[in-house]
Amino acid sequence: FGSGPAQSGEYYLKAPMPGLVIDIPVTDGQEIAEGDVLLILESMKMQNELKAPRAGVISRIKVAVGESVERRQTLLSVV
């Protein structure tokens, strides 16, 4: 679900669909591994785990729990 380079540099996790942010189990500055759950998005009464496509460090979380998001909206960035 990320966009941009998959191997190096900053990438942005974008919403694959409109929905409601249910949980953000990561914090700014946190190191993450490939496959870690970065955000849980509820859409059409289903919860979707958005996972890291590669390891990195959370550089900025741009949404909050309880916030409604649109498709392709940037949710967070990872370096």
N, C-alpha and C positions, 0 to 999 in steps of 0.2 A: 504493500500500500504506500510505500515511500516513493518519492520521486527524486530525480537527480542521480549523481553517481552512486553506485552501490558499494564501491570499494574504498573510496577516499573522499575527503572534503565533507562539507556540510550537506545533509539531506533533510528534507522536510516530510514529516508524516502528515498526509492529507486525508480528510474524511472521504471514504469511498462511496458514501451515501449520506443523505441528510439524516440527522438523528439527535439524540440527547446524550451528553457525556455523563456516564454513570459512575466511572471511577478512573482515577489517574494514579496508578500504583508506583509512579516514579517521581523524582523531584529534580529541580534544576541542579546541575553539577554532578548528578549521579552517573556512575559508570554502568553501562548496560552490555549484555551479551546478545549475539544473534539469537533471535527467537524469544527474547524476553517480552512479556506483555507490557506495552507502553500506555495503552488507554483502552477503556471498555466503552463502546458506543452502542446505545440501544436504538434500533430502527425496526419499525413494524413489529414491536413487542418481542424482538429477539436481541439478545446481547451478543455483540461481536467483539472479540479480542483482537486489537490491532497490535501486531508484533514487530519487533525490530528486524529489519532485513540484514543488519550487520551490527557488529560491536561498535561502541562509541561512548560519548558522554552527552547527556541531555544538556543542550545549551540554552533552550528557552521553551517554556510551556506557555502557549498562547491562548489557552481556553481554561475554563474552570468546571468543576463538577456541577451538574445541574444546568449547564449552558446548552442551548440548542445550536447546532451547527449545520451548515449547508454542505452539499456535495462539493468536493475539491477544496474546501476551506483548510488552511494550514492549521494543524493542531499543536504541533511542537517541532522543534528542530534539534538535530543531533550532529555533533562534530566527531 
